Amino acid sequence: MLGSTYSVLDLIFWLLSVLAFIMSGWALIHAIRIPKGAFPAAGKQTKPLWLVILGLAALFTFAAAVNWRGAGLGLPNIFTIAAVIAAGIYLADVKPAVNGYRRGGGNQGPYGPW
């Protein structure tokens, strides 16, 4: 059981941090699996740029999930919010645009390549 130093609010924020890390990790893994040419073909930024952005997002959300406080001044919290926004933009805008460009190319039918 949690000690008396933790409140329900601390638990809620920790769960949100873990969910943010899962979201940014999911976005990073998706970006790794998509071919490099899919990003400019879909009119989005380049794959290396998205990998850097999502890698930093995963790093900052992981730091929040393990409760790393950093150097103070609340800056890790600002970076965590920016990381969640970046992963959300990727998942909501870039992922649907590049999903059609899977490896293997060729002819795509309604149920996959043929």
C-alpha positions as YAML, in Angstrom:
chain: A
units: angstrom
residues:
- id: 1
  name: MET
  ca: [0.00, 0.00, 0.00]
- id: 2
  name: LEU
  ca: [1.13, 3.55, -0.57]
- id: 3
  name: GLY
  ca: [2.72, 5.37, 2.32]
- id: 4
  name: SER
  ca: [1.10, 8.32, 3.98]
- id: 5
  name: THR
  ca: [3.33, 10.73, 2.05]
- id: 6
  name: TYR
  ca: [1.49, 9.98, -1.21]
- id: 7
  name: SER
  ca: [-1.93, 11.35, -1.93]
- id: 8
  name: VAL
  ca: [-4.56, 10.30, -4.43]
- id: 9
  name: LEU
  ca: [-3.60, 13.31, -6.55]
- id: 10
  name: ASP
  ca: [0.02, 12.10, -6.69]
- id: 11
  name: LEU
  ca: [-1.21, 8.73, -7.91]
- id: 12
  name: ILE
  ca: [-3.38, 10.34, -10.59]
- id: 13
  name: PHE
  ca: [-0.48, 12.46, -11.86]
- id: 14
  name: TRP
  ca: [1.80, 9.42, -11.88]
- id: 15
  name: LEU
  ca: [-0.76, 7.46, -13.93]
- id: 16
  name: LEU
  ca: [-1.05, 10.36, -16.36]
- id: 17
  name: SER
  ca: [2.75, 10.42, -16.66]
- id: 18
  name: VAL
  ca: [2.84, 6.70, -17.42]
- id: 19
  name: LEU
  ca: [0.10, 7.12, -20.03]
- id: 20
  name: ALA
  ca: [2.03, 10.01, -21.59]
- id: 21
  name: PHE
  ca: [5.13, 7.82, -21.80]
- id: 22
  name: ILE
  ca: [3.14, 5.02, -23.43]
- id: 23
  name: MET
  ca: [1.70, 7.48, -25.95]
- id: 24
  name: SER
  ca: [5.07, 8.97, -26.88]
- id: 25
  name: GLY
  ca: [6.65, 5.51, -27.05]
- id: 26
  name: TRP
  ca: [3.88, 4.33, -29.37]
- id: 27
  name: ALA
  ca: [4.42, 7.37, -31.62]
- id: 28
  name: LEU
  ca: [8.21, 6.80, -31.68]
- id: 29
  name: ILE
  ca: [7.86, 3.11, -32.56]
- id: 30
  name: HIS
  ca: [5.41, 3.96, -35.33]
- id: 31
  name: ALA
  ca: [7.75, 6.60, -36.76]
- id: 32
  name: ILE
  ca: [10.65, 4.12, -36.75]
- id: 33
  name: ARG
  ca: [8.61, 1.57, -38.72]
- id: 34
  name: ILE
  ca: [7.50, 3.95, -41.48]
- id: 35
  name: PRO
  ca: [9.78, 4.30, -44.55]
- id: 36
  name: LYS
  ca: [11.80, 7.51, -44.89]
- id: 37
  name: GLY
  ca: [10.14, 8.58, -48.14]
- id: 38
  name: ALA
  ca: [6.64, 8.43, -46.70]
- id: 39
  name: PHE
  ca: [7.00, 11.65, -44.73]
- id: 40
  name: PRO
  ca: [7.78, 14.04, -47.62]
- id: 41
  name: ALA
  ca: [5.35, 12.15, -49.87]
- id: 42
  name: ALA
  ca: [2.59, 12.87, -47.35]
- id: 43
  name: GLY
  ca: [3.64, 16.54, -47.10]
- id: 44
  name: LYS
  ca: [5.01, 16.22, -43.54]
- id: 45
  name: GLN
  ca: [8.39, 17.00, -41.97]
- id: 46
  name: THR
  ca: [11.25, 14.56, -42.54]
- id: 47
  name: LYS
  ca: [11.59, 11.27, -40.71]
- id: 48
  name: PRO
  ca: [14.85, 12.22, -38.91]
- id: 49
  name: LEU
  ca: [13.23, 15.36, -37.52]
- id: 50
  name: TRP
  ca: [10.23, 13.40, -36.25]
- id: 51
  name: LEU
  ca: [12.52, 10.77, -34.72]
- id: 52
  name: VAL
  ca: [14.40, 13.48, -32.81]
- id: 53
  name: ILE
  ca: [11.17, 15.15, -31.65]
- id: 54
  name: LEU
  ca: [9.57, 11.87, -30.59]
- id: 55
  name: GLY
  ca: [12.78, 10.58, -29.01]
- id: 56
  name: LEU
  ca: [12.95, 13.68, -26.83]
- id: 57
  name: ALA
  ca: [9.25, 13.32, -26.08]
- id: 58
  name: ALA
  ca: [9.79, 9.74, -24.93]
- id: 59
  name: LEU
  ca: [12.76, 10.84, -22.81]
- id: 60
  name: PHE
  ca: [10.88, 13.65, -21.07]
- id: 61
  name: THR
  ca: [7.76, 11.59, -20.46]
- id: 62
  name: PHE
  ca: [9.87, 8.73, -19.11]
- id: 63
  name: ALA
  ca: [11.56, 11.19, -16.74]
- id: 64
  name: ALA
  ca: [8.12, 12.33, -15.56]
- id: 65
  name: ALA
  ca: [6.95, 8.73, -15.13]
- id: 66
  name: VAL
  ca: [9.88, 7.81, -12.91]
- id: 67
  name: ASN
  ca: [9.38, 11.07, -10.98]
- id: 68
  name: TRP
  ca: [12.67, 12.71, -11.88]
- id: 69
  name: ARG
  ca: [12.62, 16.31, -10.70]
- id: 70
  name: GLY
  ca: [15.64, 17.70, -12.57]
- id: 71
  name: ALA
  ca: [17.27, 20.99, -11.73]
- id: 72
  name: GLY
  ca: [14.18, 22.69, -10.38]
- id: 73
  name: LEU
  ca: [12.21, 25.71, -11.64]
- id: 74
  name: GLY
  ca: [9.49, 23.44, -13.01]
- id: 75
  name: LEU
  ca: [11.21, 23.15, -16.40]
- id: 76
  name: PRO
  ca: [10.84, 19.36, -16.72]
- id: 77
  name: ASN
  ca: [7.11, 19.86, -16.34]
- id: 78
  name: ILE
  ca: [7.04, 22.34, -19.22]
- id: 79
  name: PHE
  ca: [9.06, 19.95, -21.37]
- id: 80
  name: THR
  ca: [6.74, 17.09, -20.46]
- id: 81
  name: ILE
  ca: [3.71, 19.09, -21.57]
- id: 82
  name: ALA
  ca: [5.48, 19.98, -24.83]
- id: 83
  name: ALA
  ca: [6.39, 16.30, -25.30]
- id: 84
  name: VAL
  ca: [2.77, 15.21, -24.89]
- id: 85
  name: ILE
  ca: [1.67, 17.86, -27.39]
- id: 86
  name: ALA
  ca: [4.33, 16.75, -29.91]
- id: 87
  name: ALA
  ca: [3.35, 13.07, -29.59]
- id: 88
  name: GLY
  ca: [-0.31, 14.03, -29.89]
- id: 89
  name: ILE
  ca: [0.35, 16.01, -33.07]
- id: 90
  name: TYR
  ca: [2.22, 13.06, -34.53]
- id: 91
  name: LEU
  ca: [-0.50, 10.56, -33.67]
- id: 92
  name: ALA
  ca: [-3.38, 12.80, -34.80]
- id: 93
  name: ASP
  ca: [-1.89, 14.37, -37.94]
- id: 94
  name: VAL
  ca: [1.25, 12.64, -39.20]
- id: 95
  name: LYS
  ca: [0.42, 9.00, -38.45]
- id: 96
  name: PRO
  ca: [-2.80, 8.92, -40.52]
- id: 97
  name: ALA
  ca: [-1.04, 10.68, -43.41]
- id: 98
  name: VAL
  ca: [1.92, 8.27, -43.60]
- id: 99
  name: ASN
  ca: [0.05, 5.05, -42.77]
- id: 100
  name: GLY
  ca: [-0.57, 4.34, -46.45]
- id: 101
  name: TYR
  ca: [3.17, 4.14, -47.13]
- id: 102
  name: ARG
  ca: [4.13, 0.80, -45.64]
- id: 103
  name: ARG
  ca: [7.23, -1.18, -46.55]
- id: 104
  name: GLY
  ca: [6.84, -3.53, -49.45]
- id: 105
  name: GLY
  ca: [5.00, -1.00, -51.59]
- id: 106
  name: GLY
  ca: [3.54, -2.65, -54.63]
- id: 107
  name: ASN
  ca: [-0.14, -3.01, -55.23]
- id: 108
  name: GLN
  ca: [-2.39, -2.32, -52.29]
- id: 109
  name: GLY
  ca: [-5.80, -3.90, -52.12]
- id: 110
  name: PRO
  ca: [-8.51, -3.23, -49.56]
- id: 111
  name: TYR
  ca: [-7.06, -5.93, -47.28]
- id: 112
  name: GLY
  ca: [-3.34, -5.33, -47.84]
- id: 113
  name: PRO
  ca: [-0.80, -5.98, -50.57]
- id: 114
  name: TRP
  ca: [-1.48, -8.47, -53.34]
...
